[in-house]
Amino acid sequence: MIELTFEEFCALPMEYRNGIVFDTGAQRLYRNDKFGLQREVFTKRNPRTGKWGQGKVYFFLDNDERQFDSVDQVYVAYMERACA
């Protein structure tokens, strides 16, 4: 794995791969296969008014069972592997 600064890690390009919309919300999936990074965004929607809420972002690394709630958490996990 390649060591990256936090700024470089945050600037990694993410490709939109999949998305689905329901009456109650939506899910979108973005990937960077080279670095094994995945970002998923879940956004709730009020089915009566149709108004969208604030999206919640989760991060995942390939071959790591953990779910990360912020980019700084997934960066630390990535660098633990890169520096090992």
N, C-alpha and C positions, 0 to 999 in steps of 0.2 A: 504494500500500500504506500501511497505517496503522502508524505507529510505536507500539510497545508496550514497556512495561517487562518485565523478565524474569518478574516475578510475574504480570503480566497475560497474558503469552504462555503460561506454564505452566497458567493457569486457563482457557484457551480450551476450550470444550465440544467433545468429540469424540463423533461418532455411530458406533455399531457398525454396520458395513455387511456384513461377511461373515466366515464362519469355517468351518473344515473340521477334522475330527478323523481321524487315522489311527491304526493300531496303534502306530506309533513316535512320535507326537506330534500337535501341533495348531498351526494358524495362525489368528490373528484380525486383522481389519483394521478400523481406526477412521479417520474422516475429519472434517475441518472444511473444507467447500467454500469458505466465505467467505474464509478465509485461505490456502487451497491447501495445507493441512497434512495429512499422512497418517502414522499410526503403525501399525506391524505388529508383532505379538508372536508369536514362535515358541517353543513349549514342547515339549521332548522328553519321551517317556514310555518307560519300560522295558517292552517287549512281554511279557516273561516275568512280571514282577511287577505290572504295571499302575500302578506308582508314577510320579507326575509329577515332572519336574525343575524347575529354575529357568527362568523365561521369559527370552528375549532380545528386547529391544526395538530396533527400527530406525525411523528417521524419514525422511520424504521431503517435498520441496516440489515443487509443480507447476512444470513447465518448468525443472527442475534435475535433471541426471542423477546427481548425487551421492546417496550413501546416508549417513545420519548415525547414529552409534552412541549419541548422548546428546542430551538436550534442550538442553543449552547449545550444542552444535555447530550444531543446526538453528536455534536462536535467533540465533546470530551470522550465519548465512547469510540468514535472514529479514530481519534488520536491515540487512544490507548492501544488500539490494534496496530496503527501505523508505526508507533514507536517501539513495539514489542520485538 
